[in-house]
Amino acid sequence: MTLTKTEVFTVTEIEEPAPDEDARSTQTKRLVYEHYVQPCLAELFGTTLFVFVGCASVIGNVTNTGLIQPAVAHGLALGVLITIFGQISGGHFNPVVSLSVYLCGGMELVLLVPYVLAQMLGGMIGAGLSKAMYPLDWYAAMMTLILTMVVCMGAVNSQTRSPWAPFCIGLTVTANIFAGGMVSGACMNPARAFGPAMAANQWNYHWVYWVGPTCGALLTVILIRLLFGDQKTRIVLKTKFNVLKMNEERTS
């Protein structure tokens, strides 16, 4: 009895995996968020910080040095905020700037009104924070929030990372000192506060320079992780990179 072995090769068409609907939905939401929502939030937050620094510099100008202190604080703060948030919203922080940019073709009409509303709300929040905190030592928390925001957005977050980050960080410290130095000392570094306290054996209210900066730093982390971070940094609206990459390769 002879056994004949027959090998049969069947060539079939390999089916491509179906696109992940969840990933596609997440990608759509992410694109809408980054194109429309995140820029408005950047304008709101940036205007808040700008107005806060401006008001604080005027409040802290107790020696009546004229226009120098407010002018320098406003200018430095604005330059830093534009550098940090410019990649997200353009860094307007001013309704007439947004209007001019729109009329020159630099932004969509659908964003104009939300930008203006966000800037107006940011102005109210910034002024309100400055009024509410004065003369409390919680200025240290806000000043540290600004500093750590510049550090994380300028040196860590890939969407807004800038080679000018070291320069902006230095300017932020300068602006904060101009803005809050006469109010709270504008000490944004617990180590900077600890050294002189140890040398002078002066510990009155020393805890403020630990609690305030720590709260400011933690608030920065929350804002970046939830609102202003890139897709890798944010913990919300994250896309499944592998699926999206596979779909892009198939269409290319």
Backbone torsions as a table, in degrees:
resi	resn	phi	psi	omega
1	MET	NA	123.7	-177.7
2	THR	-105.3	128.5	178.6
3	LEU	-98.9	128.2	178.9
4	THR	-107.0	122.8	179.2
5	LYS	-95.0	123.8	179.6
6	THR	-115.0	122.7	178.6
7	GLU	-100.2	123.6	-178.4
8	VAL	-111.5	121.1	178.4
9	PHE	-104.2	123.6	179.8
10	THR	-111.4	121.2	179.0
11	VAL	-94.6	115.9	179.4
12	THR	-117.9	156.4	179.3
13	GLU	-81.4	126.1	-178.6
14	ILE	-74.5	123.1	-179.6
15	GLU	-78.0	133.0	177.0
16	GLU	-77.4	141.9	179.5
17	PRO	-62.8	139.9	179.3
18	ALA	-67.7	143.5	178.6
19	PRO	-58.2	142.2	178.6
20	ASP	-75.0	113.5	-177.2
21	GLU	-64.0	-37.0	178.6
22	ASP	-63.7	-42.5	179.4
23	ALA	-65.3	-39.8	179.5
24	ARG	-65.1	-41.3	178.5
25	SER	-65.0	-41.4	178.8
26	THR	-64.6	-39.3	178.9
27	GLN	-63.6	-42.1	178.8
28	THR	-62.1	-45.5	178.4
29	LYS	-62.8	-38.9	179.8
30	ARG	-64.0	-42.5	-180.0
31	LEU	-64.9	-41.4	177.4
32	VAL	-63.7	-43.3	179.9
33	TYR	-61.6	-49.1	-175.3
34	GLU	-71.6	-24.7	-177.3
35	HIS	-90.2	-32.0	-173.6
36	TYR	-119.8	-43.0	-173.5
37	VAL	-82.4	-51.1	-176.1
38	GLN	-58.8	-41.3	177.4
39	PRO	-60.3	-39.7	178.6
40	CYS	-66.2	-38.9	176.7
41	LEU	-65.0	-37.5	178.0
42	ALA	-64.5	-40.5	177.4
43	GLU	-65.9	-40.4	178.0
44	LEU	-62.2	-50.6	-176.2
45	PHE	-70.3	-42.0	179.8
46	GLY	-63.4	-42.0	177.9
47	THR	-65.7	-37.4	177.3
48	THR	-59.1	-49.1	-179.5
49	LEU	-65.1	-40.9	-179.6
50	PHE	-62.2	-47.4	-179.7
51	VAL	-67.9	-37.9	178.4
52	PHE	-60.4	-49.2	179.3
53	VAL	-61.7	-41.7	179.7
54	GLY	-61.9	-47.4	179.5
55	CYS	-65.2	-40.6	-179.9
56	ALA	-63.7	-36.7	180.0
57	SER	-67.2	-34.6	177.4
58	VAL	-71.6	-43.2	178.5
59	ILE	-62.7	-40.3	-177.6
60	GLY	-78.4	-4.5	-178.4
61	ASN	-82.5	55.8	-175.3
62	VAL	-73.2	-21.6	179.9
63	THR	-84.5	-0.3	177.3
64	ASN	54.2	55.8	179.7
65	THR	-82.3	10.2	178.5
66	GLY	86.7	-141.9	-173.9
67	LEU	-90.9	-7.7	-172.0
68	ILE	-63.7	-52.0	-176.4
69	GLN	-61.8	-51.8	178.2
70	PRO	-62.1	-38.2	-177.9
71	ALA	-64.3	-45.7	-179.4
72	VAL	-66.2	-42.6	-179.4
73	ALA	-63.0	-45.7	178.7
74	HIS	-61.9	-47.4	-176.6
75	GLY	-64.7	-45.1	180.0
76	LEU	-65.8	-44.0	-179.4
77	ALA	-61.7	-44.1	-178.3
78	LEU	-64.6	-43.4	179.3
79	GLY	-61.1	-42.2	179.8
80	VAL	-67.4	-44.4	-177.7
81	LEU	-65.6	-36.4	176.7
82	ILE	-66.0	-40.3	178.4
83	THR	-63.1	-40.4	-175.3
84	ILE	-78.0	-44.9	-174.8
85	PHE	-100.0	-2.5	-177.3
86	GLY	-60.1	-35.0	-179.8
87	GLN	-71.0	-17.4	-179.6
88	ILE	-95.8	-50.5	-173.3
89	SER	-120.0	-9.2	-173.2
90	GLY	97.6	-15.8	176.9
91	GLY	66.5	53.6	-179.7
92	HIS	-80.2	-63.2	179.0
93	PHE	58.1	25.8	-175.8
94	ASN	-160.9	121.1	-177.1
95	PRO	-57.2	-39.9	-178.3
96	VAL	-71.8	-28.3	174.1
97	VAL	-66.4	-44.2	178.5
98	SER	-61.6	-41.8	178.2
99	LEU	-61.5	-44.3	180.0
100	SER	-63.8	-42.6	-179.9
101	VAL	-62.9	-41.1	179.4
102	TYR	-64.4	-46.1	-178.0
103	LEU	-65.9	-23.1	176.7
104	CYS	-90.3	3.3	177.2
105	GLY	84.9	19.7	-175.6
106	GLY	-95.0	-2.5	178.5
107	MET	-155.7	162.9	-179.1
108	GLU	-80.5	149.0	178.6
109	LEU	-61.1	-35.4	-177.0
110	VAL	-62.9	-20.3	-179.2
111	LEU	-95.9	-13.1	-173.0
112	LEU	-62.6	-54.4	-178.5
113	VAL	-64.1	-45.7	176.3
114	PRO	-58.7	-36.7	176.9
115	TYR	-61.4	-49.0	-177.5
116	VAL	-62.5	-43.7	179.0
117	LEU	-63.9	-41.6	178.7
118	ALA	-63.3	-40.2	179.6
119	GLN	-66.9	-41.6	178.1
120	MET	-64.1	-43.6	177.8
121	LEU	-64.2	-41.4	177.5
122	GLY	-61.2	-38.0	177.5
123	GLY	-62.9	-41.9	178.9
124	MET	-66.4	-42.1	-179.4
125	ILE	-65.5	-44.1	-179.1
126	GLY	-61.5	-45.6	178.9
127	ALA	-66.9	-39.5	179.3
128	GLY	-64.3	-40.9	178.2
129	LEU	-63.2	-42.9	-179.6
130	SER	-63.0	-40.7	179.1
131	LYS	-69.4	-40.0	-176.8
132	ALA	-70.2	-34.6	-176.1
133	MET	-81.1	-28.9	-177.1
134	TYR	-71.2	133.1	-1.9
135	PRO	-99.6	35.2	-175.9
136	LEU	-71.1	158.7	179.6
137	ASP	-80.1	2.3	177.7
138	TRP	-72.1	-1.6	170.5
139	TYR	-56.1	-32.6	-179.4
140	ALA	-59.9	-37.0	179.2
141	ALA	-65.8	-44.7	-179.7
142	MET	-67.1	-40.4	179.5
143	MET	-64.9	-39.4	177.6
144	THR	-69.1	-35.5	175.7
145	LEU	-57.2	-45.7	-179.8
146	ILE	-64.0	-45.4	-178.0
147	LEU	-64.0	-49.4	-177.9
148	THR	-68.8	-30.2	175.2
149	MET	-63.3	-43.1	178.5
150	VAL	-64.6	-41.5	179.8
151	VAL	-62.6	-50.8	-175.6
152	CYS	-69.5	-40.8	-179.0
153	MET	-74.9	-34.1	-176.1
154	GLY	-86.5	-24.3	-174.8
155	ALA	-120.0	-17.3	-174.5
156	VAL	-113.4	-52.2	-175.0
157	ASN	-68.3	119.5	-173.2
158	SER	-65.1	-29.1	-178.4
159	GLN	-68.2	-30.6	-175.6
160	THR	-120.9	6.7	-178.0
161	ARG	-58.6	138.8	-175.7
162	SER	-139.2	142.2	174.7
163	PRO	-66.7	-13.3	178.6
164	TRP	-87.5	6.6	-176.2
165	ALA	-55.3	-47.7	179.8
166	PRO	-59.6	-40.5	178.8
167	PHE	-64.4	-43.4	-179.9
168	CYS	-65.5	-37.1	179.0
169	ILE	-63.5	-43.4	177.6
170	GLY	-63.9	-42.1	178.4
171	LEU	-65.7	-33.1	178.2
172	THR	-64.3	-42.7	176.9
173	VAL	-60.9	-43.5	179.0
174	THR	-61.5	-47.8	179.9
175	ALA	-61.9	-40.7	-179.8
176	ASN	-64.9	-37.8	178.2
177	ILE	-66.8	-42.1	175.7
178	PHE	-62.4	-36.5	-175.3
179	ALA	-79.9	-43.3	-172.2
180	GLY	-123.3	5.4	-176.9
181	GLY	-60.6	-40.1	-178.8
182	MET	-80.3	-13.6	-177.9
183	VAL	-91.7	-51.7	-174.8
184	SER	-128.5	-0.5	-174.7
185	GLY	92.5	-15.0	178.0
186	ALA	50.8	40.5	177.2
187	CYS	-86.8	109.2	-176.0
188	MET	-102.3	6.0	-173.8
189	ASN	-130.5	110.0	-179.8
190	PRO	-57.2	-34.4	178.3
191	ALA	-66.6	-36.8	177.7
192	ARG	-64.5	-33.4	178.0
193	ALA	-79.1	-34.5	-175.0
194	PHE	-69.5	-40.7	-177.6
195	GLY	-58.5	-56.7	177.7
196	PRO	-61.3	-35.4	178.8
197	ALA	-63.4	-40.2	177.8
198	MET	-67.4	-42.8	-178.3
199	ALA	-65.9	-38.3	-177.7
200	ALA	-94.7	-4.6	-176.2
201	ASN	52.8	44.7	-179.3
202	GLN	-120.4	111.7	-173.2
203	TRP	-118.4	11.5	179.8
204	ASN	-63.4	124.5	178.8
205	TYR	59.0	22.9	-178.7
206	HIS	-64.8	-28.8	-179.3
207	TRP	-59.4	-29.3	-178.5
208	VAL	-58.6	-36.7	-175.6
209	TYR	-81.3	0.4	169.3
210	TRP	-105.1	-46.6	-177.9
211	VAL	-67.9	-45.6	-178.1
212	GLY	-60.0	-57.9	178.6
213	PRO	-59.4	-37.0	179.3
214	THR	-64.3	-42.7	177.9
215	CYS	-63.4	-41.4	178.1
216	GLY	-62.3	-41.6	179.6
217	ALA	-66.1	-42.5	179.6
218	LEU	-65.5	-36.2	177.7
219	LEU	-65.5	-37.1	175.5
220	THR	-60.4	-46.0	179.7
221	VAL	-59.1	-43.8	-179.6
222	ILE	-62.0	-45.8	-178.0
223	LEU	-63.9	-42.4	-178.2
224	ILE	-72.2	-42.5	-179.4
225	ARG	-65.6	-31.6	-176.3
226	LEU	-99.1	-34.4	-168.9
227	LEU	-119.0	-54.6	-165.0
228	PHE	-100.8	-7.5	-177.7
229	GLY	-71.1	161.1	173.8
230	ASP	-73.4	-178.0	-174.6
231	GLN	-62.3	-32.2	179.9
232	LYS	-74.3	-34.7	-174.5
233	THR	-83.5	-37.7	-178.2
234	ARG	-66.4	150.8	176.8
235	ILE	-101.8	1.7	176.7
236	VAL	-123.4	156.7	179.2
237	LEU	54.1	45.2	177.5
238	LYS	-92.3	138.4	-178.3
239	THR	-98.7	148.8	175.2
240	LYS	-74.7	102.1	-171.4
241	PHE	-59.9	-42.0	-175.2
242	ASN	-62.7	-44.1	-179.0
243	VAL	-65.4	-44.6	-179.5
244	LEU	-65.0	-39.9	179.3
245	LYS	-63.9	-40.1	179.1
246	MET	-64.5	-41.5	179.5
247	ASN	-66.8	-37.6	178.0
248	GLU	-65.8	-39.0	-179.7
249	GLU	-66.5	-34.2	-179.7
250	ARG	-69.4	-34.2	-177.7
251	THR	-85.2	-12.7	-177.8
252	SER	-82.9	NA	NA
